[in-house]
Amino acid sequence: MEVPRLQSPAPQQRIEGRVSLSTAVVHPLTAEEAAAGEAEWLGFLAAESSHSDYFLLSVTCAFRPPANGDPFADAAVGVLLESPGQPADRQPIAWSISPKKRSHPMERATTVGLTAKLAIVESTLEVTRGQGREEFFVIGMGERDSDPEWRIKATSRHALIGDETFTLIVKATADVPVQAHMTVAATIKHHRFGLIPYRADLPATLRTIDLRRRTDPLNGDAGAASRTSGV
């Protein structure tokens, strides 16, 4: 079954105060930094550096369900990379994304014992952690594409609450505009109405990021203070 893309038309529902998105951190990278220790790609990225630029883009999304309210069932954070006015072969891509997967190990039975008492068979079950299947709660997708995204899911062992940071390395054509358009969505598990999807109404300063003009907070600029917006 095809996975619906986050860039599809948004649902109409809006919710306030449960999700916030930080101001993006944008930092230019060398080819060596963009390779991120992957030796097999270093030569390729270095050769491309004469006509390509590389950027690190990172945002943090905070999930804040109310203490006595309806929990998150899942959420998604998407980035649409674009060089306006450029042909398809000169559009930016997400060279790499992080995290790609985050999971918890699921419990499984490792020992089964049988004891006979008065012709009744009783079974005992020993359960250990750290073995068997994994239960994914963050999955990234879209590496080497222009529209990467992350899907975050509440699990039986991990409620969807707290901060999650999403980072990508962008490969872009040198000396052309590079923009990143952000999308944040979430599904609330309503106690009465079931699963209800919502889409964040982000302000322009958070919705569209100009990678070439963004002040780099890593350089300590006082004007780069974090800003957030609720879903």
C-alpha positions as CSV (number, residue, x, y, z in Angstrom):
1,M,0.0,0.0,0.0
2,E,1.3,3.4,-0.9
3,V,2.3,5.6,2.0
4,P,0.6,9.0,1.8
5,R,3.1,11.8,1.3
6,L,3.2,14.6,3.9
7,Q,3.2,17.2,1.1
8,S,-0.4,16.2,0.0
9,P,-3.3,18.6,0.7
10,A,-3.6,19.4,4.4
11,P,-6.6,18.5,6.6
12,Q,-8.6,21.4,7.8
13,Q,-8.4,20.7,11.6
14,R,-6.1,22.9,13.6
15,I,-5.0,22.6,17.3
16,E,-3.2,25.0,19.5
17,G,-0.3,24.6,22.0
18,R,0.5,20.9,21.6
19,V,3.4,21.0,19.1
20,S,6.1,23.6,18.6
21,L,8.9,23.9,16.0
22,S,12.2,25.6,16.7
23,T,14.0,28.1,14.5
24,A,16.2,26.1,12.1
25,V,19.9,25.8,12.5
26,V,21.6,26.1,9.1
27,H,25.4,25.7,8.7
28,P,27.4,25.4,5.5
29,L,29.6,22.3,5.2
30,T,32.7,21.3,3.3
31,A,32.6,18.2,1.1
32,E,34.5,16.3,3.8
33,E,31.9,17.3,6.5
34,A,29.0,16.4,4.1
35,A,30.5,12.9,3.6
36,A,30.1,12.4,7.4
37,G,32.7,9.7,7.6
38,E,31.4,7.7,4.6
39,A,34.7,7.2,2.8
40,E,33.1,5.8,-0.3
41,W,31.3,9.1,-0.9
42,L,34.1,11.5,0.0
43,G,35.7,11.4,-3.5
44,F,32.3,12.0,-5.2
45,L,31.3,14.9,-3.0
46,A,34.7,16.5,-3.3
47,A,34.5,16.3,-7.1
48,E,31.0,17.8,-7.0
49,S,32.1,20.6,-4.7
50,S,33.2,22.8,-7.7
51,H,29.5,23.2,-8.7
52,S,27.6,22.1,-5.5
53,D,27.2,23.5,-2.0
54,Y,26.4,21.6,1.1
55,F,24.4,22.7,4.2
56,L,23.4,21.2,7.5
57,L,19.8,21.9,8.4
58,S,18.4,20.9,11.8
59,V,15.1,21.6,13.6
60,T,13.7,20.4,16.9
61,C,10.0,19.6,17.3
62,A,8.5,19.5,20.8
63,F,5.4,17.3,21.4
64,R,3.5,18.5,24.5
65,P,0.2,16.7,25.1
66,P,-1.7,18.1,28.1
67,A,-1.4,16.1,31.3
68,N,-5.0,15.0,31.3
69,G,-5.8,15.4,27.6
70,D,-5.9,13.2,24.5
71,P,-2.5,11.7,23.5
72,F,-0.7,11.8,20.2
73,A,-1.1,8.7,18.1
74,D,1.5,9.8,15.5
75,A,3.2,12.8,13.9
76,A,5.2,13.7,10.9
77,V,7.8,16.4,10.1
78,G,8.5,17.1,6.4
79,V,11.0,19.2,4.4
80,L,10.4,20.3,0.8
81,L,13.7,21.5,-0.7
82,E,13.5,23.9,-3.6
83,S,15.6,26.1,-5.8
84,P,13.0,28.4,-7.3
85,G,13.2,28.9,-11.1
86,Q,15.8,26.1,-11.6
87,P,15.3,23.0,-13.8
88,A,14.7,19.6,-12.2
89,D,18.4,18.5,-12.5
90,R,19.4,21.6,-10.5
91,Q,17.0,21.1,-7.6
92,P,18.5,20.5,-4.1
93,I,18.3,17.1,-2.4
94,A,18.6,15.6,1.1
95,W,22.0,13.9,0.7
96,S,21.5,12.3,4.2
97,I,19.0,12.4,7.0
98,S,19.1,11.7,10.7
99,P,17.6,9.8,12.4
100,K,16.9,7.1,9.8
101,K,15.3,4.8,12.4
102,R,14.8,4.8,16.2
103,S,13.3,1.9,18.0
104,H,12.7,0.1,21.2
105,P,13.3,-3.7,21.5
106,M,10.1,-5.6,22.0
107,E,9.7,-8.2,24.7
108,R,9.5,-11.9,23.7
109,A,9.2,-15.2,25.4
110,T,12.5,-17.1,25.7
111,T,11.7,-19.9,28.1
112,V,8.5,-22.0,28.4
113,G,8.2,-24.5,31.3
114,L,5.5,-27.0,31.8
115,T,4.4,-28.4,35.2
116,A,1.9,-31.2,35.8
117,K,-0.4,-31.0,38.8
118,L,-3.3,-33.3,39.3
119,A,-3.5,-33.8,35.5
120,I,-3.7,-30.1,34.9
121,V,-0.9,-28.7,32.8
122,E,0.3,-25.2,33.8
123,S,2.7,-23.2,31.7
124,T,5.2,-20.6,32.9
125,L,6.6,-17.9,30.7
126,E,9.9,-16.1,31.1
127,V,10.2,-12.8,29.4
128,T,13.4,-10.8,28.7
129,R,14.1,-7.5,27.1
130,G,16.5,-6.5,24.4
131,Q,15.9,-9.5,22.1
132,G,13.6,-10.2,19.2
133,R,11.6,-7.7,17.1
134,E,12.1,-4.0,17.3
135,E,9.2,-1.5,17.6
136,F,10.1,1.6,15.6
137,F,8.9,5.0,16.8
138,V,10.8,7.2,14.4
139,I,11.4,6.4,10.7
140,G,13.0,8.8,8.2
141,M,12.5,8.5,4.5
142,G,13.4,10.5,1.4
143,E,17.2,10.4,1.4
144,R,18.6,11.6,-2.0
145,D,15.1,13.2,-2.7
146,S,13.9,16.7,-2.4
147,D,11.1,15.9,0.0
148,P,12.4,14.0,3.0
149,E,10.3,13.4,6.0
150,W,10.1,11.7,9.4
151,R,7.2,9.7,10.8
152,I,6.9,9.5,14.6
153,K,4.6,7.0,16.2
154,A,3.6,6.4,19.8
155,T,4.3,2.8,20.8
156,S,3.2,0.5,23.7
157,R,6.4,1.5,25.5
158,H,7.0,5.1,24.3
159,A,4.4,7.8,24.4
160,L,4.8,10.6,21.9
161,I,6.0,13.3,24.2
162,G,9.1,15.5,24.4
163,D,11.7,16.9,22.0
164,E,12.8,15.2,18.7
165,T,15.6,16.7,16.6
166,F,15.7,16.1,12.8
167,T,18.8,16.8,10.8
168,L,19.6,16.6,7.1
169,I,22.6,17.4,4.9
170,V,21.4,19.3,1.8
171,K,23.3,19.1,-1.5
172,A,22.5,22.1,-3.7
173,T,23.6,23.6,-6.9
174,A,26.2,26.3,-6.2
175,D,25.2,30.0,-6.3
176,V,21.5,29.5,-6.7
177,P,18.7,30.1,-4.1
178,V,18.0,27.2,-1.8
179,Q,14.8,27.1,0.3
180,A,13.4,24.5,2.7
181,H,9.6,24.5,3.3
182,M,8.6,22.9,6.6
183,T,5.5,20.9,7.3
184,V,4.4,19.5,10.6
185,A,1.4,17.2,11.1
186,A,0.0,15.2,14.0
187,T,-2.8,12.8,14.8
188,I,-4.6,13.1,18.1
189,K,-6.3,10.0,19.7
190,H,-9.5,11.5,20.9
191,H,-11.3,9.6,23.6
192,R,-14.7,10.1,21.9
193,F,-14.1,10.8,18.2
194,G,-11.1,8.5,17.6
195,L,-8.1,9.5,15.5
196,I,-8.2,13.1,14.2
197,P,-5.4,14.4,11.9
198,Y,-4.2,18.0,12.3
199,R,-1.7,20.1,10.3
200,A,0.4,22.9,11.8
201,D,-0.2,26.5,10.7
202,L,3.4,27.7,10.8
203,P,4.3,31.3,10.5
204,A,6.3,32.3,7.5
205,T,9.6,32.6,9.4
206,L,9.3,28.9,10.4
207,R,7.5,27.6,7.3
208,T,10.1,28.7,4.7
209,I,13.8,28.7,5.4
210,D,16.3,30.4,3.1
211,L,19.5,28.3,3.5
212,R,21.7,31.0,2.0
213,R,20.4,33.9,4.2
214,R,19.7,32.1,7.4
215,T,21.9,33.4,10.3
216,D,23.9,30.5,11.7
217,P,23.2,30.1,15.4
218,L,26.4,28.0,15.7
219,N,28.3,31.3,15.3
220,G,26.7,32.7,18.4
221,D,24.7,35.5,16.7
222,A,22.4,37.1,19.3
223,G,19.8,37.7,16.7
224,A,19.3,34.0,16.0
225,A,17.1,33.3,19.1
226,S,14.8,30.3,18.9
227,R,11.2,30.8,17.9
228,T,8.4,28.3,18.1
229,S,4.9,27.8,16.8
230,G,2.1,25.6,18.1
231,V,0.1,23.2,15.9
